[in-house]
Amino acid sequence: MAKPAKTPASFESALGQLEDIIQAMESGDMPLETALTSYRQGSELVRFCQGKLADAEQQLKILENDELKPLDLPNGQ
């Protein structure tokens, strides 16, 4: 799982990579050095995802006239 860090293509891609890292680390079969590298990569992916979510939230605020409104789901779902 120790790959050079590169910018993911999308939020979904980053999330998938992060899930793969978590699954590999939870298996307990990873050597220490690989686990540390995977942890660093996972941290970068988390920061990338947080940035994408912050960008999306900012876009929603702009679309809602700087007022983030709760999501109204039909039938109270």
All heavy atoms as a GROMACS GRO file, in nm:
protein
  587
    1MET      N    1   0.082  -0.120   0.000
    1MET     CA    2   0.000   0.000   0.000
    1MET      C    3   0.086   0.125   0.000
    1MET      O    4   0.036   0.234  -0.004
    1MET     CB    5  -0.089  -0.005   0.125
    1MET     CG    6  -0.203   0.092   0.128
    1MET     SD    7  -0.328   0.095  -0.004
    1MET     CE    8  -0.382  -0.070  -0.025
    2ALA      N    9   0.215   0.115   0.008
    2ALA     CA   10   0.304   0.230   0.011
    2ALA      C   11   0.330   0.281  -0.129
    2ALA      O   12   0.418   0.235  -0.199
    2ALA     CB   13   0.436   0.192   0.079
    3LYS      N   14   0.247   0.376  -0.171
    3LYS     CA   15   0.260   0.435  -0.304
    3LYS      C   16   0.300   0.581  -0.289
    3LYS      O   17   0.270   0.642  -0.188
    3LYS     CB   18   0.125   0.428  -0.378
    3LYS     CG   19   0.072   0.290  -0.398
    3LYS     CD   20  -0.066   0.297  -0.458
    3LYS     CE   21  -0.135   0.162  -0.451
    3LYS     NZ   22  -0.275   0.170  -0.484
    4PRO      N   23   0.365   0.638  -0.390
    4PRO     CA   24   0.395   0.778  -0.382
    4PRO      C   25   0.267   0.860  -0.379
    4PRO      O   26   0.169   0.826  -0.444
    4PRO     CB   27   0.475   0.807  -0.510
    4PRO     CG   28   0.473   0.683  -0.591
    4PRO     CD   29   0.413   0.574  -0.511
    5ALA      N   30   0.266   0.966  -0.299
    5ALA     CA   31   0.148   1.049  -0.286
    5ALA      C   32   0.121   1.124  -0.416
    5ALA      O   33   0.210   1.182  -0.474
    5ALA     CB   34   0.166   1.147  -0.171
    6LYS      N   35  -0.004   1.118  -0.460
    6LYS     CA   36  -0.046   1.198  -0.575
    6LYS      C   37  -0.187   1.245  -0.548
    6LYS      O   38  -0.261   1.185  -0.470
    6LYS     CB   39  -0.037   1.120  -0.705
    6LYS     CG   40  -0.132   1.004  -0.717
    6LYS     CD   41  -0.120   0.939  -0.853
    6LYS     CE   42  -0.228   0.833  -0.867
    6LYS     NZ   43  -0.231   0.776  -0.998
    7THR      N   44  -0.226   1.352  -0.611
    7THR     CA   45  -0.358   1.408  -0.589
    7THR      C   46  -0.463   1.317  -0.650
    7THR      O   47  -0.455   1.282  -0.767
    7THR     CB   48  -0.367   1.549  -0.652
    7THR    OG1   49  -0.264   1.630  -0.596
    7THR    CG2   50  -0.501   1.612  -0.624
    8PRO      N   51  -0.563   1.278  -0.569
    8PRO     CA   52  -0.670   1.193  -0.622
    8PRO      C   53  -0.750   1.265  -0.730
    8PRO      O   54  -0.757   1.388  -0.732
    8PRO     CB   55  -0.758   1.166  -0.499
    8PRO     CG   56  -0.673   1.200  -0.381
    8PRO     CD   57  -0.578   1.304  -0.427
    9ALA      N   58  -0.812   1.188  -0.816
    9ALA     CA   59  -0.890   1.244  -0.926
    9ALA      C   60  -1.019   1.309  -0.876
    9ALA      O   61  -1.068   1.404  -0.936
    9ALA     CB   62  -0.922   1.136  -1.028
   10SER      N   63  -1.073   1.257  -0.765
   10SER     CA   64  -1.201   1.307  -0.715
   10SER      C   65  -1.215   1.273  -0.568
   10SER      O   66  -1.138   1.195  -0.512
   10SER     CB   67  -1.316   1.243  -0.793
   10SER     OG   68  -1.320   1.104  -0.766
   11PHE      N   69  -1.318   1.330  -0.507
   11PHE     CA   70  -1.352   1.299  -0.368
   11PHE      C   71  -1.379   1.150  -0.353
   11PHE      O   72  -1.329   1.085  -0.262
   11PHE     CB   73  -1.474   1.381  -0.325
   11PHE     CG   74  -1.525   1.346  -0.188
   11PHE    CD1   75  -1.466   1.403  -0.076
   11PHE    CD2   76  -1.630   1.259  -0.171
   11PHE    CE1   77  -1.512   1.371   0.051
   11PHE    CE2   78  -1.676   1.226  -0.045
   11PHE     CZ   79  -1.617   1.283   0.068
   12GLU      N   80  -1.457   1.096  -0.446
   12GLU     CA   81  -1.493   0.954  -0.440
   12GLU      C   82  -1.371   0.863  -0.454
   12GLU      O   83  -1.360   0.761  -0.385
   12GLU     CB   84  -1.596   0.921  -0.549
   12GLU     CG   85  -1.731   0.986  -0.528
   12GLU     CD   86  -1.738   1.135  -0.566
   12GLU    OE1   87  -1.645   1.187  -0.630
   12GLU    OE2   88  -1.837   1.199  -0.530
   13SER      N   89  -1.279   0.902  -0.540
   13SER     CA   90  -1.155   0.826  -0.556
   13SER      C   91  -1.073   0.828  -0.428
   13SER      O   92  -1.021   0.725  -0.384
   13SER     CB   93  -1.074   0.886  -0.673
   13SER     OG   94  -0.948   0.826  -0.681
   14ALA      N   95  -1.061   0.945  -0.367
   14ALA     CA   96  -0.986   0.958  -0.242
   14ALA      C   97  -1.050   0.876  -0.132
   14ALA      O   98  -0.981   0.809  -0.055
   14ALA     CB   99  -0.978   1.106  -0.201
   15LEU      N  100  -1.183   0.880  -0.125
   15LEU     CA  101  -1.254   0.803  -0.023
   15LEU      C  102  -1.232   0.653  -0.042
   15LEU      O  103  -1.210   0.580   0.055
   15LEU     CB  104  -1.403   0.838  -0.028
   15LEU     CG  105  -1.486   0.800   0.092
   15LEU    CD1  106  -1.430   0.857   0.220
   15LEU    CD2  107  -1.629   0.847   0.071
   16GLY      N  108  -1.234   0.608  -0.167
   16GLY     CA  109  -1.208   0.467  -0.196
   16GLY      C  110  -1.067   0.426  -0.155
   16GLY      O  111  -1.047   0.319  -0.097
   17GLN      N  112  -0.970   0.512  -0.186
   17GLN     CA  113  -0.831   0.484  -0.148
   17GLN      C  114  -0.818   0.478   0.004
   17GLN      O  115  -0.748   0.391   0.058
   17GLN     CB  116  -0.738   0.591  -0.203
   17GLN     CG  117  -0.721   0.587  -0.354
   17GLN     CD  118  -0.634   0.702  -0.402
   17GLN    OE1  119  -0.536   0.738  -0.339
   17GLN    NE2  120  -0.671   0.760  -0.516
   18LEU      N  121  -0.885   0.571   0.072
   18LEU     CA  122  -0.880   0.575   0.218
   18LEU      C  123  -0.941   0.448   0.277
   18LEU      O  124  -0.885   0.388   0.371
   18LEU     CB  125  -0.953   0.699   0.267
   18LEU     CG  126  -0.942   0.731   0.415
   18LEU    CD1  127  -0.796   0.743   0.460
   18LEU    CD2  128  -1.016   0.861   0.446
   19GLU      N  129  -1.052   0.403   0.221
   19GLU     CA  130  -1.114   0.278   0.268
   19GLU      C  131  -1.021   0.159   0.248
   19GLU      O  132  -1.012   0.071   0.334
   19GLU     CB  133  -1.247   0.256   0.195
   19GLU     CG  134  -1.355   0.352   0.240
   19GLU     CD  135  -1.481   0.345   0.155
   19GLU    OE1  136  -1.480   0.280   0.047
   19GLU    OE2  137  -1.581   0.406   0.195
   20ASP      N  138  -0.949   0.155   0.135
   20ASP     CA  139  -0.853   0.047   0.110
   20ASP      C  140  -0.741   0.048   0.213
   20ASP      O  141  -0.699  -0.058   0.263
   20ASP     CB  142  -0.793   0.059  -0.030
   20ASP     CG  143  -0.893   0.029  -0.141
   20ASP    OD1  144  -1.000  -0.029  -0.113
   20ASP    OD2  145  -0.864   0.066  -0.257
   21ILE      N  146  -0.691   0.168   0.245
   21ILE     CA  147  -0.583   0.180   0.344
   21ILE      C  148  -0.632   0.132   0.480
   21ILE      O  149  -0.563   0.056   0.548
   21ILE     CB  150  -0.533   0.326   0.351
   21ILE    CG1  151  -0.455   0.361   0.224
   21ILE    CG2  152  -0.445   0.348   0.475
   21ILE    CD1  153  -0.420   0.508   0.211
   22ILE      N  154  -0.751   0.175   0.518
   22ILE     CA  155  -0.806   0.135   0.648
   22ILE      C  156  -0.821  -0.016   0.656
   22ILE      O  157  -0.782  -0.079   0.754
   22ILE     CB  158  -0.940   0.206   0.675
   22ILE    CG1  159  -0.916   0.355   0.696
   22ILE    CG2  160  -1.012   0.145   0.795
   22ILE    CD1  161  -1.041   0.440   0.694
   23GLN      N  162  -0.875  -0.075   0.552
   23GLN     CA  163  -0.894  -0.220   0.550
   23GLN      C  164  -0.760  -0.293   0.561
   23GLN      O  165  -0.746  -0.389   0.636
   23GLN     CB  166  -0.966  -0.260   0.422
   23GLN     CG  167  -1.005  -0.406   0.418
   23GLN     CD  168  -1.086  -0.439   0.295
   23GLN    OE1  169  -1.073  -0.376   0.190
   23GLN    NE2  170  -1.172  -0.539   0.306
   24ALA      N  171  -0.659  -0.246   0.487
   24ALA     CA  172  -0.527  -0.310   0.492
   24ALA      C  173  -0.465  -0.296   0.630
   24ALA      O  174  -0.405  -0.390   0.682
   24ALA     CB  175  -0.436  -0.249   0.386
   25MET      N  176  -0.480  -0.178   0.691
   25MET     CA  177  -0.421  -0.156   0.823
   25MET      C  178  -0.492  -0.238   0.931
   25MET      O  179  -0.430  -0.287   1.024
   25MET     CB  180  -0.422  -0.008   0.859
   25MET     CG  181  -0.324   0.072   0.773
   25MET     SD  182  -0.320   0.247   0.816
   25MET     CE  183  -0.213   0.239   0.961
   26GLU      N  184  -0.625  -0.252   0.916
   26GLU     CA  185  -0.701  -0.329   1.015
   26GLU      C  186  -0.671  -0.478   1.009
   26GLU      O  187  -0.696  -0.550   1.105
   26GLU     CB  188  -0.851  -0.305   0.996
   26GLU     CG  189  -0.895  -0.169   1.046
   26GLU     CD  190  -1.043  -0.143   1.028
   26GLU    OE1  191  -1.108  -0.215   0.946
   26GLU    OE2  192  -1.094  -0.051   1.092
   27SER      N  193  -0.615  -0.525   0.897
   27SER     CA  194  -0.584  -0.668   0.885
   27SER      C  195  -0.475  -0.708   0.984
   27SER      O  196  -0.466  -0.824   1.021
   27SER     CB  197  -0.541  -0.701   0.742
   27SER     OG  198  -0.409  -0.654   0.718
   28GLY      N  199  -0.390  -0.613   1.022
   28GLY     CA  200  -0.285  -0.641   1.119
   28GLY      C  201  -0.164  -0.711   1.061
   28GLY      O  202  -0.072  -0.744   1.133
   29ASP      N  203  -0.161  -0.733   0.931
   29ASP     CA  204  -0.050  -0.804   0.867
   29ASP      C  205   0.052  -0.711   0.804
   29ASP      O  206   0.141  -0.756   0.733
   29ASP     CB  207  -0.104  -0.899   0.759
   29ASP     CG  208  -0.191  -1.009   0.817
   29ASP    OD1  209  -0.169  -1.046   0.934
   29ASP    OD2  210  -0.282  -1.055   0.745
   30MET      N  211   0.041  -0.584   0.829
   30MET     CA  212   0.125  -0.485   0.762
   30MET      C  213   0.252  -0.458   0.845
   30MET      O  214   0.243  -0.434   0.965
   30MET     CB  215   0.044  -0.355   0.747
   30MET     CG  216   0.106  -0.254   0.657
   30MET     SD  217  -0.002  -0.107   0.643
   30MET     CE  218  -0.128  -0.167   0.532
   31PRO      N  219   0.369  -0.462   0.781
   31PRO     CA  220   0.492  -0.428   0.853
   31PRO      C  221   0.487  -0.283   0.901
   31PRO      O  222   0.418  -0.199   0.842
   31PRO     CB  223   0.602  -0.445   0.746
   31PRO     CG  224   0.540  -0.524   0.637
   31PRO     CD  225   0.394  -0.501   0.643
   32LEU      N  226   0.559  -0.254   1.006
   32LEU     CA  227   0.556  -0.122   1.069
   32LEU      C  228   0.584  -0.009   0.970
   32LEU      O  229   0.511   0.090   0.964
   32LEU     CB  230   0.655  -0.116   1.185
   32LEU     CG  231   0.663   0.019   1.257
   32LEU    CD1  232   0.528   0.056   1.317
   32LEU    CD2  233   0.772   0.016   1.363
   33GLU      N  234   0.690  -0.021   0.891
   33GLU     CA  235   0.727   0.086   0.798
   33GLU      C  236   0.616   0.110   0.694
   33GLU      O  237   0.584   0.224   0.662
   33GLU     CB  238   0.859   0.052   0.728
   33GLU     CG  239   0.924   0.171   0.661
   33GLU     CD  240   0.959   0.285   0.757
   33GLU    OE1  241   1.005   0.257   0.869
   33GLU    OE2  242   0.939   0.401   0.719
   34THR      N  243   0.556   0.002   0.646
   34THR     CA  244   0.446   0.015   0.551
   34THR      C  245   0.324   0.079   0.618
   34THR      O  246   0.256   0.162   0.558
   34THR     CB  247   0.408  -0.123   0.493
   34THR    OG1  248   0.524  -0.181   0.435
   34THR    CG2  249   0.299  -0.113   0.389
   35ALA      N  250   0.299   0.043   0.744
   35ALA     CA  251   0.188   0.101   0.818
   35ALA      C  252   0.207   0.251   0.836
   35ALA      O  253   0.112   0.328   0.820
   35ALA     CB  254   0.174   0.032   0.954
   36LEU      N  255   0.329   0.293   0.866
   36LEU     CA  256   0.356   0.436   0.882
   36LEU      C  257   0.336   0.511   0.750
   36LEU      O  258   0.277   0.619   0.747
   36LEU     CB  259   0.498   0.458   0.934
   36LEU     CG  260   0.522   0.418   1.079
   36LEU    CD1  261   0.671   0.425   1.112
   36LEU    CD2  262   0.442   0.505   1.173
   37THR      N  263   0.384   0.454   0.642
   37THR     CA  264   0.367   0.515   0.511
   37THR      C  265   0.219   0.522   0.474
   37THR      O  266   0.171   0.624   0.424
   37THR     CB  267   0.445   0.436   0.404
   37THR    OG1  268   0.583   0.436   0.439
   37THR    CG2  269   0.428   0.498   0.267
   38SER      N  270   0.147   0.415   0.501
   38SER     CA  271   0.003   0.412   0.473
   38SER      C  272  -0.072   0.514   0.559
   38SER      O  273  -0.165   0.580   0.512
   38SER     CB  274  -0.053   0.272   0.498
   38SER     OG  275   0.001   0.182   0.404
   39TYR      N  276  -0.029   0.529   0.684
   39TYR     CA  277  -0.091   0.627   0.773
   39TYR      C  278  -0.072   0.768   0.718
   39TYR      O  279  -0.166   0.848   0.714
   39TYR     CB  280  -0.032   0.616   0.914
   39TYR     CG  281  -0.096   0.710   1.012
   39TYR    CD1  282  -0.212   0.674   1.080
   39TYR    CD2  283  -0.042   0.837   1.035
   39TYR    CE1  284  -0.272   0.761   1.169
   39TYR    CE2  285  -0.102   0.924   1.124
   39TYR     CZ  286  -0.216   0.886   1.191
   39TYR     OH  287  -0.275   0.974   1.278
   40ARG      N  288   0.050   0.797   0.673
   40ARG     CA  289   0.077   0.930   0.614
   40ARG      C  290  -0.010   0.952   0.491
   40ARG      O  291  -0.067   1.059   0.473
   40ARG     CB  292   0.224   0.943   0.577
   40ARG     CG  293   0.313   0.975   0.693
   40ARG     CD  294   0.455   1.008   0.646
   40ARG     NE  295   0.547   0.957   0.746
   40ARG     CZ  296   0.620   0.846   0.736
   40ARG    NH1  297   0.616   0.775   0.628
   40ARG    NH2  298   0.698   0.809   0.834
   41GLN      N  299  -0.017   0.852   0.405
   41GLN     CA  300  -0.099   0.862   0.284
   41GLN      C  301  -0.246   0.882   0.322
   41GLN      O  302  -0.316   0.964   0.262
   41GLN     CB  303  -0.083   0.738   0.198
   41GLN     CG  304  -0.158   0.745   0.066
   41GLN     CD  305  -0.145   0.619  -0.017
   41GLN    OE1  306  -0.096   0.516   0.030
   41GLN    NE2  307  -0.190   0.625  -0.141
   42GLY      N  308  -0.293   0.808   0.421
   42GLY     CA  309  -0.430   0.822   0.467
   42GLY      C  310  -0.458   0.962   0.522
   42GLY      O  311  -0.564   1.020   0.495
   43SER      N  312  -0.363   1.017   0.594
   43SER     CA  313  -0.378   1.153   0.647
   43SER      C  314  -0.390   1.255   0.534
   43SER      O  315  -0.471   1.348   0.541
   43SER     CB  316  -0.259   1.189   0.736
   43SER     OG  317  -0.257   1.109   0.851
   44GLU      N  318  -0.311   1.237   0.430
   44GLU     CA  319  -0.319   1.326   0.313
   44GLU      C  320  -0.455   1.313   0.244
   44GLU      O  321  -0.515   1.413   0.203
   44GLU     CB  322  -0.208   1.295   0.213
   44GLU     CG  323  -0.069   1.330   0.262
   44GLU     CD  324   0.041   1.283   0.168
   44GLU    OE1  325   0.012   1.247   0.053
   44GLU    OE2  326   0.157   1.283   0.212
   45LEU      N  327  -0.505   1.191   0.235
   45LEU     CA  328  -0.636   1.168   0.173
   45LEU      C  329  -0.748   1.232   0.257
   45LEU      O  330  -0.842   1.290   0.202
   45LEU     CB  331  -0.662   1.019   0.154
   45LEU     CG  332  -0.576   0.951   0.047
   45LEU    CD1  333  -0.587   0.800   0.058
   45LEU    CD2  334  -0.616   0.998  -0.092
   46VAL      N  335  -0.737   1.223   0.390
   46VAL     CA  336  -0.836   1.285   0.478
   46VAL      C  337  -0.835   1.436   0.457
   46VAL      O  338  -0.941   1.498   0.443
   46VAL     CB  339  -0.810   1.249   0.626
   46VAL    CG1  340  -0.889   1.339   0.720
   46VAL    CG2  341  -0.843   1.103   0.651
   47ARG      N  342  -0.716   1.496   0.452
   47ARG     CA  343  -0.708   1.642   0.428
   47ARG      C  344  -0.768   1.678   0.293
   47ARG      O  345  -0.838   1.779   0.280
   47ARG     CB  346  -0.564   1.690   0.439
   47ARG     CG  347  -0.516   1.705   0.582
   47ARG     CD  348  -0.384   1.779   0.591
   47ARG     NE  349  -0.273   1.706   0.532
   47ARG     CZ  350  -0.205   1.610   0.591
   47ARG    NH1  351  -0.235   1.574   0.714
   47ARG    NH2  352  -0.106   1.550   0.529
   48PHE      N  353  -0.741   1.598   0.191
   48PHE     CA  354  -0.798   1.622   0.057
   48PHE      C  355  -0.951   1.618   0.064
   48PHE      O  356  -1.018   1.708   0.011
   48PHE     CB  357  -0.745   1.517  -0.042
   48PHE     CG  358  -0.807   1.527  -0.178
   48PHE    CD1  359  -0.756   1.616  -0.272
   48PHE    CD2  360  -0.916   1.449  -0.214
   48PHE    CE1  361  -0.813   1.626  -0.399
   48PHE    CE2  362  -0.973   1.458  -0.340
   48PHE     CZ  363  -0.922   1.547  -0.433
   49CYS      N  364  -1.005   1.516   0.128
   49CYS     CA  365  -1.151   1.502   0.139
   49CYS      C  366  -1.211   1.617   0.219
   49CYS      O  367  -1.316   1.671   0.180
   49CYS     CB  368  -1.188   1.368   0.203
   49CYS     SG  369  -1.158   1.224   0.097
   50GLN      N  370  -1.147   1.656   0.328
   50GLN     CA  371  -1.196   1.769   0.407
   50GLN      C  372  -1.198   1.897   0.324
   50GLN      O  373  -1.293   1.976   0.332
   50GLN     CB  374  -1.111   1.789   0.532
   50GLN     CG  375  -1.130   1.682   0.636
   50GLN     CD  376  -1.032   1.690   0.751
   50GLN    OE1  377  -0.920   1.739   0.737
   50GLN    NE2  378  -1.073   1.641   0.867
   51GLY      N  379  -1.097   1.917   0.242
   51GLY     CA  380  -1.092   2.034   0.155
   51GLY      C  381  -1.204   2.032   0.053
   51GLY      O  382  -1.268   2.135   0.028
   52LYS      N  383  -1.228   1.916  -0.006
   52LYS     CA  384  -1.337   1.904  -0.104
   52LYS      C  385  -1.473   1.930  -0.039
   52LYS      O  386  -1.559   1.996  -0.097
   52LYS     CB  387  -1.338   1.765  -0.170
   52LYS     CG  388  -1.224   1.743  -0.265
   52LYS     CD  389  -1.239   1.832  -0.386
   52LYS     CE  390  -1.134   1.803  -0.489
   52LYS     NZ  391  -1.142   1.893  -0.604
   53LEU      N  392  -1.492   1.879   0.083
   53LEU     CA  393  -1.618   1.902   0.153
   53LEU      C  394  -1.634   2.049   0.190
   53LEU      O  395  -1.744   2.105   0.180
   53LEU     CB  396  -1.626   1.814   0.279
   53LEU     CG  397  -1.644   1.665   0.254
   53LEU    CD1  398  -1.632   1.588   0.383
   53LEU    CD2  399  -1.778   1.638   0.187
   54ALA      N  400  -1.526   2.113   0.232
   54ALA     CA  401  -1.531   2.257   0.264
   54ALA      C  402  -1.564   2.338   0.139
   54ALA      O  403  -1.643   2.433   0.145
   54ALA     CB  404  -1.398   2.302   0.324
   55ASP      N  405  -1.505   2.301   0.025
   55ASP     CA  406  -1.536   2.369  -0.101
   55ASP      C  407  -1.684   2.353  -0.137
   55ASP      O  408  -1.749   2.449  -0.178
   55ASP     CB  409  -1.451   2.314  -0.215
   55ASP     CG  410  -1.304   2.350  -0.203
   55ASP    OD1  411  -1.270   2.439  -0.123
   55ASP    OD2  412  -1.223   2.288  -0.276
   56ALA      N  413  -1.737   2.232  -0.120
   56ALA     CA  414  -1.878   2.207  -0.152
   56ALA      C  415  -1.968   2.288  -0.059
   56ALA      O  416  -2.068   2.345  -0.103
   56ALA     CB  417  -1.908   2.057  -0.141
   57GLU      N  418  -1.933   2.293   0.068
   57GLU     CA  419  -2.012   2.370   0.164
   57GLU      C  420  -2.011   2.518   0.126
   57GLU      O  421  -2.115   2.586   0.131
   57GLU     CB  422  -1.958   2.353   0.306
   57GLU     CG  423  -2.040   2.427   0.409
   57GLU     CD  424  -1.990   2.407   0.551
   57GLU    OE1  425  -1.882   2.350   0.571
   57GLU    OE2  426  -2.062   2.450   0.642
   58GLN      N  427  -1.896   2.570   0.085
   58GLN     CA  428  -1.887   2.710   0.044
   58GLN      C  429  -1.974   2.736  -0.079
   58GLN      O  430  -2.042   2.838  -0.086
   58GLN     CB  431  -1.741   2.747   0.014
   58GLN     CG  432  -1.721   2.893  -0.020
   58GLN     CD  433  -1.762   2.986   0.093
   58GLN    OE1  434  -1.749   2.955   0.210
   58GLN    NE2  435  -1.815   3.101   0.057
   59GLN      N  436  -1.975   2.643  -0.173
   59GLN     CA  437  -2.059   2.659  -0.291
   59GLN      C  438  -2.207   2.659  -0.254
   59GLN      O  439  -2.286   2.736  -0.309
   59GLN     CB  440  -2.029   2.548  -0.392
   59GLN     CG  441  -1.895   2.564  -0.459
   59GLN     CD  442  -1.864   2.449  -0.554
   59GLN    OE1  443  -1.953   2.380  -0.601
   59GLN    NE2  444  -1.736   2.428  -0.580
   60LEU      N  445  -2.244   2.572  -0.159
   60LEU     CA  446  -2.383   2.570  -0.114
   60LEU      C  447  -2.421   2.701  -0.046
   60LEU      O  448  -2.532   2.752  -0.064
   60LEU     CB  449  -2.406   2.453  -0.018
   60LEU     CG  450  -2.411   2.315  -0.082
   60LEU    CD1  451  -2.414   2.207   0.025
   60LEU    CD2  452  -2.529   2.303  -0.175
   61LYS      N  453  -2.330   2.755   0.035
   61LYS     CA  454  -2.357   2.883   0.101
   61LYS      C  455  -2.380   2.992  -0.003
   61LYS      O  456  -2.470   3.076   0.012
   61LYS     CB  457  -2.242   2.922   0.193
   61LYS     CG  458  -2.240   2.846   0.322
   61LYS     CD  459  -2.125   2.893   0.410
   61LYS     CE  460  -2.122   2.818   0.541
   61LYS     NZ  461  -2.012   2.864   0.627
   62ILE      N  462  -2.302   2.993  -0.107
   62ILE     CA  463  -2.317   3.092  -0.213
   62ILE      C  464  -2.452   3.073  -0.282
   62ILE      O  465  -2.525   3.170  -0.306
   62ILE     CB  466  -2.201   3.083  -0.315
   62ILE    CG1  467  -2.072   3.130  -0.250
   62ILE    CG2  468  -2.232   3.163  -0.440
   62ILE    CD1  469  -1.947   3.101  -0.331
   63LEU      N  470  -2.487   2.948  -0.311
   63LEU     CA  471  -2.614   2.921  -0.378
   63LEU      C  472  -2.734   2.956  -0.290
   63LEU      O  473  -2.841   2.988  -0.340
   63LEU     CB  474  -2.622   2.774  -0.420
   63LEU     CG  475  -2.526   2.732  -0.531
   63LEU    CD1  476  -2.529   2.582  -0.550
   63LEU    CD2  477  -2.561   2.803  -0.661
   64GLU      N  478  -2.715   2.948  -0.159
   64GLU     CA  479  -2.824   2.976  -0.065
   64GLU      C  480  -2.811   3.116  -0.006
   64GLU      O  481  -2.858   3.141   0.106
   64GLU     CB  482  -2.825   2.870   0.047
   64GLU     CG  483  -2.854   2.730   0.000
   64GLU     CD  484  -2.997   2.714  -0.052
   64GLU    OE1  485  -3.085   2.791  -0.012
   64GLU    OE2  486  -3.018   2.624  -0.135
   65ASN      N  487  -2.747   3.207  -0.078
   65ASN     CA  488  -2.730   3.346  -0.033
   65ASN      C  489  -2.661   3.356   0.103
   65ASN      O  490  -2.708   3.423   0.194
   65ASN     CB  491  -2.865   3.419  -0.028
   65ASN     CG  492  -2.925   3.431  -0.165
   65ASN    OD1  493  -2.854   3.457  -0.263
   65ASN    ND2  494  -3.054   3.411  -0.175
   66ASP      N  495  -2.552   3.282   0.117
   66ASP     CA  496  -2.468   3.284   0.238
   66ASP      C  497  -2.542   3.237   0.363
   66ASP      O  498  -2.511   3.276   0.473
   66ASP     CB  499  -2.410   3.423   0.260
   66ASP     CG  500  -2.283   3.416   0.344
   66ASP    OD1  501  -2.213   3.313   0.340
   66ASP    OD2  502  -2.255   3.514   0.417
   67GLU      N  503  -2.642   3.152   0.342
   67GLU     CA  504  -2.719   3.100   0.454
   67GLU      C  505  -2.737   2.950   0.434
   67GLU      O  506  -2.821   2.907   0.354
   67GLU     CB  507  -2.855   3.170   0.460
   67GLU     CG  508  -2.935   3.137   0.582
   67GLU     CD  509  -3.066   3.214   0.582
   67GLU    OE1  510  -3.067   3.333   0.551
   67GLU    OE2  511  -3.169   3.150   0.612
   68LEU      N  512  -2.656   2.869   0.500
   68LEU     CA  513  -2.665   2.724   0.485
   68LEU      C  514  -2.791   2.676   0.554
   68LEU      O  515  -2.809   2.692   0.674
   68LEU     CB  516  -2.540   2.656   0.543
   68LEU     CG  517  -2.522   2.510   0.511
   68LEU    CD1  518  -2.518   2.487   0.360
   68LEU    CD2  519  -2.395   2.458   0.572
   69LYS      N  520  -2.881   2.618   0.475
   69LYS     CA  521  -3.011   2.576   0.527
   69LYS      C  522  -3.014   2.425   0.548
   69LYS      O  523  -2.946   2.351   0.476
   69LYS     CB  524  -3.120   2.616   0.427
   69LYS     CG  525  -3.128   2.764   0.405
   69LYS     CD  526  -3.229   2.798   0.299
   69LYS     CE  527  -3.227   2.948   0.271
   69LYS     NZ  528  -3.316   2.985   0.163
   70PRO      N  529  -3.093   2.378   0.644
   70PRO     CA  530  -3.104   2.233   0.662
   70PRO      C  531  -3.169   2.168   0.541
   70PRO      O  532  -3.252   2.230   0.475
   70PRO     CB  533  -3.191   2.218   0.786
   70PRO     CG  534  -3.251   2.350   0.813
   70PRO     CD  535  -3.172   2.454   0.736
   71LEU      N  536  -3.133   2.046   0.516
   71LEU     CA  537  -3.186   1.970   0.404
   71LEU      C  538  -3.328   1.924   0.439
   71LEU      O  539  -3.350   1.861   0.542
   71LEU     CB  540  -3.098   1.849   0.375
   71LEU     CG  541  -3.141   1.758   0.262
   71LEU    CD1  542  -3.140   1.836   0.129
   71LEU    CD2  543  -3.047   1.640   0.252
   72ASP      N  544  -3.424   1.960   0.356
   72ASP     CA  545  -3.563   1.918   0.375
   72ASP      C  546  -3.587   1.793   0.291
   72ASP      O  547  -3.591   1.800   0.169
   72ASP     CB  548  -3.660   2.028   0.333
   72ASP     CG  549  -3.656   2.149   0.426
   72ASP    OD1  550  -3.633   2.130   0.546
   72ASP    OD2  551  -3.672   2.261   0.375
   73LEU      N  552  -3.603   1.680   0.359
   73LEU     CA  553  -3.630   1.555   0.289
   73LEU      C  554  -3.780   1.529   0.289
   73LEU      O  555  -3.849   1.554   0.388
   73LEU     CB  556  -3.558   1.439   0.358
   73LEU     CG  557  -3.406   1.443   0.354
   73LEU    CD1  558  -3.348   1.329   0.436
   73LEU    CD2  559  -3.357   1.436   0.212
   74PRO      N  560  -3.833   1.477   0.178
   74PRO     CA  561  -3.975   1.446   0.173
   74PRO      C  562  -4.011   1.336   0.272
   74PRO      O  563  -3.932   1.247   0.299
   74PRO     CB  564  -3.998   1.399   0.029
   74PRO     CG  565  -3.864   1.372  -0.028
   74PRO     CD  566  -3.764   1.445   0.056
   75ASN      N  567  -4.128   1.344   0.329
   75ASN     CA  568  -4.181   1.242   0.423
   75ASN      C  569  -4.096   1.228   0.548
   75ASN      O  570  -4.091   1.120   0.607
   75ASN     CB  571  -4.197   1.107   0.354
   75ASN     CG  572  -4.289   1.113   0.237
   75ASN    OD1  573  -4.385   1.190   0.237
   75ASN    ND2  574  -4.261   1.035   0.134
   76GLY      N  575  -4.022   1.330   0.587
   76GLY     CA  576  -3.945   1.327   0.710
   76GLY      C  577  -3.834   1.225   0.714
   76GLY      O  578  -3.795   1.178   0.818
   77GLN      N  579  -3.782   1.184   0.600
   77GLN     CA  580  -3.678   1.080   0.593
   77GLN      C  581  -3.547   1.132   0.640
   77GLN      O  582  -3.503   1.236   0.627
   77GLN     CB  583  -3.664   1.027   0.450
   77GLN     CG  584  -3.788   0.956   0.405
   77GLN     CD  585  -3.777   0.911   0.259
   77GLN    OE1  586  -3.681   0.939   0.190
   77GLN    NE2  587  -3.877   0.841   0.215
   0.00000   0.00000   0.00000
